[in-house]
Amino acid sequence: MSASSLTSSQGPQARTRAPAVPSRWAARVDAAMARLMLAPTILMSLVFVYGFIVLTAFLSLTESRMMPRFEYAGFGQYTALFGLDRWWTAAANLGIFGGLFIVLCLAIGLTIAILLDQRIRAEGALRAIYLYPMALSFIVTGAAWKWILNPGLGLEKMLHDWGFTNARLDWLVDSEMSIYTVVIAGVWQSSGFVMALFLAGLRGVDDAIIKAAMVDGASLPTIYLRIVIPALRPVFFSVLLVLSHIAIKSFDLVMALTAGGPGTSSDVPAIFMYQFSFTRGQLGLGAASAMMMLATVLAVLVPLMYLETKGARHGR
């Protein structure tokens, strides 16, 4: 047999030879490297998130004031917390702000998303305009709205200069309206973000289902109410989580806009916790209020997670 024929007979076999299987040792090294890369992040989360949650929980059971005291003292801080009228004012304001903020952001964001989903002109420009406020920090939003509603500089002065001398927009100094002013500023900033999430969800709905419903004679409102909006369940879940998180940690917006005033009329638990922990020297009481904020987060998060998991198991 010639060399050329030998080469030609061995060539296809060489080309079809199976690739080398990675050794078990190489697979173990790859798995170990993945764990090694994740280890710093996991360690930092354990220390700086869960570790400080445990520390805060313990401090809430001590008589700590300016500095931590690691001597167990029972639930006296919680008793003192629940006996303060200011705490109940802050909790009520959180309920008002959180409820109105979430409902209005959902309603406005979903409405704008549905309108933009009709493929209107200048959709890209309108989407950018609605989403732009989310690019600002809550500190900037609070400062801007504080200037807009300043009776001597902002919108009220402009209306007075135009002849509307009876117009009153002194909501920032009105104890009955101050918390609602915070709601307005928060909704102005966050509703565009909600719109973007809903619009992305609407664009993900199968057009074939909508066309089939239109062939069956369903009107556009019926299609959205019966088909499209129920299909946005995962988006609703994500939006509720984000908005609940924003509402419960509402510190920077309130501090920049009203600083909790006038008096304590727009106080919220985050400001209560900050002031008692770091400016009034009552670290134990501040830690107790922080744990109540954590309990509020869990009271919102756990039912949402349960409902979403239950819906996923049932294929909805």
N, C-alpha and C positions, 0 to 999 in steps of 0.2 A: 504493500500500500504506500502510495506516495505521501510526501509531507503535506502537499496541498490538499489531498483528499482527507488526511487526518485532521488538518486544521478546519476544513469545512464541516467535517462531521462533529467536531467538538465545539464549533462556534455557537450553534443554537443552544447547546446545553449550557455553555458558559453564559450566554445572554439570559437564559431563563432560570438561572440559579437563584434560589430564594435568598433574600437578604439575611444577613446575620441577625439572630434574635438577641436582643440585649440581655445581658446576664442579670441574674437576680440581684447581684450586688449593685449594679448600676441603677436598677429600679429603686432599691432601698436608699441609695444616695440621693436620687431625685426627690423621693418622698421626704427625706430628712432635710433637704435644702428648702423645700416648700414650707415645712414647719419652722425652720430656722428663720426664714424671711418674715413669717407671720408673728413669730414670738415677741419681738419688740412692741408691735402694735397691741397685741393681746395683753402683754405685761403692763403697758402704759394705761390701757383701759381698766385693768383690774385695780391699779393703784390710784389713778387720778379720777376715776369715775366711781367705781363700786367701793373702793377703799374710803374715799371721802364721804360717800353716802353713809357707810357704817360709822365713820367718825362723827358726822353730823348727828346721826341717830343717838350716839352715846352722849354727845354734848348736850342734847336736848333733855337728857336725864340727869344732868348735873346742875350745880349752882354757878356755872361759869359766868363771869362778868367781863371785865376788860381782857382777861387772859383765860385760856382753858383751864379748868380744874377737873381732874380725872377722878372725882369721888362721886360715886353713885348717890343720887338724892331722890330717886323716885320720879313720879309724874307731876311734881309740883309746877314745873314750867308750863305744862299743858293746861293745868288748872288756872294758872295766872293768865295764860293766853286767852282762854275761853271767857275769862272774866273781864277782858278789855273791850270796851265799846269800839275802839278804833279797829281792832281786829275784825269785828263783825261788819264794820263799815267797809273795810278793805275786801272782805269776802263777798259782800253784797255787790260791790263795784265790779269785782271779777266776774260774778254771774251776769251782771248787766252788760259789761263790755264783751265778755266771751260769747254770750248768747247772740247779741245783736251783731257783733263782728262776724261771727261764723255764718249766720243766716244771710246777712246782707252781702257778704263776699260770695257766697254760693249763688244767691239769686242774681246778682249783677254779673258775676263772671259767667254763669251758664247762659244768661240772656244774650250777652255780647257775643259769646262763642257761637250760639245758634244763628245770630244775625250774620256773623262773619262766615259761617258755614254755607251761606247762600251764594258764595262766589261773587260778592259785590265788588264794585270798582274800588281801587286803592286799598284793597284788603291788607296788603303788606304794610302800607303807611299807617293805617288805623291800628293794626296789630302792634306795631312798634310804639305808637303813641300811648295805647292803653297799657302796654307792658313797661314803659319807661319808668314810672314811679317806683317799681320794684327794684330798680338799680340804685335807688337812694337808700341810705341807712335811715333807721327810725329816728336817729338824732337829727338828721337833716330835715326829715319830714316834720318832726315836732317843731323845730326852729322856724321852718317856712310857714306852717299853719299858725304859729304864735304871732308871726309878723302879719299874716293875712287878717287875723282876728283882733289885732291890736286896735282898740278904739281910736287912738290918736294917730295911727299911721296907715292902717290897712283898709279893708273893704268898707267898714263903717264910715270912716272919714271920706272915702271916695263917694259914697252915697249921699252923705251930707253936703259935699261940695256940689253935687248934681241937683240939689234941692230937696232930697228926701230926708228932711231933718228929723222925722220921727223914726227913722230906721234904727234899730238897735241890734248890734251883733256882739254884745259884751258877754259872750258865753263863757269866756275864760275866767271871768271874775264873778260868775253867777254859780253859786253852790249847787243849784238844781240842774244846771246845764253842762257843767264842766266835764263830767264823765261821758256825756253824749258827744262832746266835742272831740274827745279822744277816740270815740267810735268812728266819727266821720273821718278823722285823719288816718286811722288804721285801715278803714275800708278803701279810702282813696289810694293808699299805697298797695294793698294786697289783692284787690279785685282783679287787676290786670294779670297777675300771676295765675290766679284761679282760671281766668279766661283762657290763658295759654294751655293749661292742662286739659281743660274741657275741649278746646278746639282740637288738640292732638287726639283726644279720645274720639271725637266725632269723625275725624278723618280716618280713623281706624275701623269704623263700622262698615260692614260689607254692603256695597251698593246694590248687590243683587237682591238682598232682603228688602231694601227700601223700594226698589223697582217692582218687586213682586207684590208688595203691599199697595203700591199705587195702581197696579193693574187690577187688583181686587177692589178698587174704589175707595181706599182709605184716604182721608184728607191729611194734609201736612201736619196739623196739630196732633191728630190721632197717631200718625207715624212716630212723631217725636215722643209722645206720652207713653205709647204702648210698646214701642220697639227700640228707639234710639236711646232714650234716657235710661231705661232698665239695663241696656248694654254697657252703660258707663259706670256700673257698680264699682269696679276696681278704681276708677278715677275718683269717684266720690269718697272711697275709703282713704286714698292718698291725700286728697284735699282736706278731709276732716282731720287727719293726723297732723298735717302741717299747720292748719289754722288753729287747732287746739294748742299746739306747741307755742305758736306765736302769742296766743291770747294769755296763756298761763304765765309765760315769762315776760309779760309786758312791763318792762322796767324803763328802757331807754326812751320809748315814745312818751310815756306818762311823765317821766322826769324832765324831758326837754320841753314838753308842752305846758304842763300845769304844776309839775313838781309835787303832785298830790293835793294841791290846793284848789280853791281857797280853803284854808284850814286843812281838813282831812277829807273834803268832799269827793275828791277823785283819787283817794289813796287806793292802792292795790297791794296784794300780799307781797309782791317782789320788793316794793318800796318799803313796806313795813319791815320785812326781814332785813333789808340793807341798813335802814336807820337804826333799828334796835341792836343789830349785831356790831356795827362799825362806828356809829356816832353817839349812841346812848350807853355803850358799855354794858349791854345785857346780852351777852353771847349765847347763853343758854336759852333765853326766850326767843332770840332770833333763830336758833337752831330748831326749836320746836315749830316755829312758823314755817321754816324750810321743809320740815318733814310733813307738815300739812299740805304744802304745795306739792310735794312728791305724791302724797296720797291722792290728791286731786288728779294728777297726771295718770296715775294707775287706774283711778275710777273711770277715766275717759278711755284710756288705751286698752285695758283688758276687755271690756265689752266689745269694742270695735274689732279687736283681734279675734275674739271668739266668733262674732258674726261673720267676719270675712272668712275665717277658717271653715266654719260650718257651711257657708255658701259654696266654698270651693269643693268641699267634700261631696256636696249634692249636685255639683256640676252646673251651678248657676253663676 
